[in-house]
Amino acid sequence: MLIRYKKTLEKIAMGLMSFMPNEKDLKKLQLTMKEYETEESRQLFLWKEDDIIGLLGILFYPDQKTIEIQHISVNPSHRSQGIGKQMVKELKEMYPDKEIIPNKDTAAFIEKCDLC
Ligand SMILES: CC(C)(COP(=O)(O)OP(=O)(O)OC[C@H]1O[C@@H](n2cnc3c(N)ncnc32)[C@H](O)[C@@H]1OP(=O)(O)O)[C@@H](O)C(=O)NCCC(=O)NCCS
């Protein structure tokens, strides 16, 4: 299930975030985490089974209608088991009235999730 990020989960969230190709630089990664912690238009979710094994970061557009998926990652030991697609599906169920779109960093995977 998707759970909301909180500060006590910072280390695990940073580890998952660092799998994004555009978050390899530590300074950039720290800035990204700070944006999720401080900006109301951004929300970070984590995917919890027995452990926390996935991350999904979104941006709410000012138009109130659109959500952009900015970050998505799954622990390498748990990939190709449908978790990435499940995260997108649960997000859509959570926000049924919103249009959910990728950004350039998540498009390759999200476009595969059209049927999620
Ligand atoms: C992308 C990612 C979140 C997918 O998670 P996952 O739990 O393995 O995904 P699922 O099991 O739900 O789906 C697997 C499918 O996604 C595809 N896929 C995996 N990574 C992909 C990528 N970067 N671009 C496009 N497709 C991708 C797999 O080839 C597989 O396709 P298939 O169903 O046709 O076999 C995971 O690979 C990851 O954490 N990657 C590193 C972070 C990253 O690059 N994020 C941005 C992706 S654009």
The ligand as an SDF file (V2000), in Angstrom:
LIG
                    3D

 48 50  0  0  0  0  0  0  0  0999 V2000
   10.8340    1.9470  -13.3430 C   0  0  0  0  0  0  0  0  0  0  0  0
   10.6230    1.0800  -12.1080 C   0  0  0  0  0  0  0  0  0  0  0  0
    9.9970    1.9390  -10.9990 C   0  0  0  0  0  0  0  0  0  0  0  0
    9.6580   -0.0610  -12.4540 C   0  0  0  0  0  0  0  0  0  0  0  0
    9.3180   -0.7580  -11.2840 O   0  0  0  0  0  0  0  0  0  0  0  0
    8.8810   -2.3050  -11.3310 P   0  0  0  0  0  0  0  0  0  0  0  0
    8.2170   -2.6140  -10.0260 O   0  0  0  0  0  0  0  0  0  0  0  0
   10.0220   -3.1450  -11.7340 O   0  0  0  0  0  0  0  0  0  0  0  0
    7.8100   -2.2640  -12.5080 O   0  0  0  0  0  0  0  0  0  0  0  0
    6.6840   -3.3440  -12.8490 P   0  0  0  0  0  0  0  0  0  0  0  0
    7.1010   -4.6790  -12.3360 O   0  0  0  0  0  0  0  0  0  0  0  0
    5.3570   -2.8300  -12.4370 O   0  0  0  0  0  0  0  0  0  0  0  0
    6.7010   -3.2890  -14.4430 O   0  0  0  0  0  0  0  0  0  0  0  0
    7.7440   -3.8740  -15.1390 C   0  0  0  0  0  0  0  0  0  0  0  0
    7.7470   -3.3710  -16.5730 C   0  0  0  0  0  0  0  0  0  0  0  0
    8.2920   -2.0520  -16.6150 O   0  0  0  0  0  0  0  0  0  0  0  0
    9.3450   -1.9920  -17.5590 C   0  0  0  0  0  0  0  0  0  0  0  0
   10.3240   -0.9750  -17.1690 N   0  0  0  0  0  0  0  0  0  0  0  0
   11.1500   -0.9950  -16.1140 C   0  0  0  0  0  0  0  0  0  0  0  0
   11.9010    0.1230  -16.0840 N   0  0  0  0  0  0  0  0  0  0  0  0
   11.5380    0.8590  -17.1550 C   0  0  0  0  0  0  0  0  0  0  0  0
   11.9560    2.1030  -17.6610 C   0  0  0  0  0  0  0  0  0  0  0  0
   12.9260    2.8340  -17.0620 N   0  0  0  0  0  0  0  0  0  0  0  0
   11.3640    2.5560  -18.7790 N   0  0  0  0  0  0  0  0  0  0  0  0
   10.3910    1.8600  -19.3950 C   0  0  0  0  0  0  0  0  0  0  0  0
    9.9570    0.6620  -18.9460 N   0  0  0  0  0  0  0  0  0  0  0  0
   10.5190    0.1740  -17.8370 C   0  0  0  0  0  0  0  0  0  0  0  0
    9.8960   -3.4040  -17.5480 C   0  0  0  0  0  0  0  0  0  0  0  0
   10.6020   -3.6420  -18.7240 O   0  0  0  0  0  0  0  0  0  0  0  0
    8.6210   -4.2260  -17.4570 C   0  0  0  0  0  0  0  0  0  0  0  0
    7.9970   -4.3220  -18.7040 O   0  0  0  0  0  0  0  0  0  0  0  0
    7.0690   -5.5800  -19.1200 P   0  0  0  0  0  0  0  0  0  0  0  0
    5.8910   -5.5600  -18.1850 O   0  0  0  0  0  0  0  0  0  0  0  0
    6.6990   -5.2690  -20.5310 O   0  0  0  0  0  0  0  0  0  0  0  0
    7.9210   -6.7630  -18.9280 O   0  0  0  0  0  0  0  0  0  0  0  0
   11.9530    0.4520  -11.6310 C   0  0  0  0  0  0  0  0  0  0  0  0
   12.5410   -0.2260  -12.7110 O   0  0  0  0  0  0  0  0  0  0  0  0
   12.9500    1.4600  -11.0850 C   0  0  0  0  0  0  0  0  0  0  0  0
   12.9540    1.7590   -9.8910 O   0  0  0  0  0  0  0  0  0  0  0  0
   13.8590    2.0010  -11.9450 N   0  0  0  0  0  0  0  0  0  0  0  0
   14.8610    2.9710  -11.4960 C   0  0  0  0  0  0  0  0  0  0  0  0
   14.2250    4.3200  -11.3020 C   0  0  0  0  0  0  0  0  0  0  0  0
   13.7890    4.9230  -12.6240 C   0  0  0  0  0  0  0  0  0  0  0  0
   14.5160    4.8850  -13.6000 O   0  0  0  0  0  0  0  0  0  0  0  0
   12.6060    5.5720  -12.6210 N   0  0  0  0  0  0  0  0  0  0  0  0
   12.0750    6.2360  -13.8090 C   0  0  0  0  0  0  0  0  0  0  0  0
   11.5320    5.2610  -14.7990 C   0  0  0  0  0  0  0  0  0  0  0  0
   11.1010    6.0370  -16.3610 S   0  0  0  0  0  0  0  0  0  0  0  0
  1  2  1  0
  2  3  1  0
  2  4  1  0
  2 36  1  0
  4  5  1  0
  5  6  1  0
  6  7  2  0
  6  8  1  0
  6  9  1  0
  9 10  1  0
 10 11  2  0
 10 12  1  0
 10 13  1  0
 13 14  1  0
 14 15  1  0
 15 16  1  0
 15 30  1  0
 16 17  1  0
 17 18  1  0
 17 28  1  0
 18 19  1  0
 18 27  1  0
 19 20  2  0
 20 21  1  0
 21 22  1  0
 21 27  2  0
 22 23  1  0
 22 24  2  0
 24 25  1  0
 25 26  2  0
 26 27  1  0
 28 29  1  0
 28 30  1  0
 30 31  1  0
 31 32  1  0
 32 33  2  0
 32 34  1  0
 32 35  1  0
 36 37  1  0
 36 38  1  0
 38 39  2  0
 38 40  1  0
 40 41  1  0
 41 42  1  0
 42 43  1  0
 43 44  2  0
 43 45  1  0
 45 46  1  0
 46 47  1  0
 47 48  1  0
M  END
$$$$
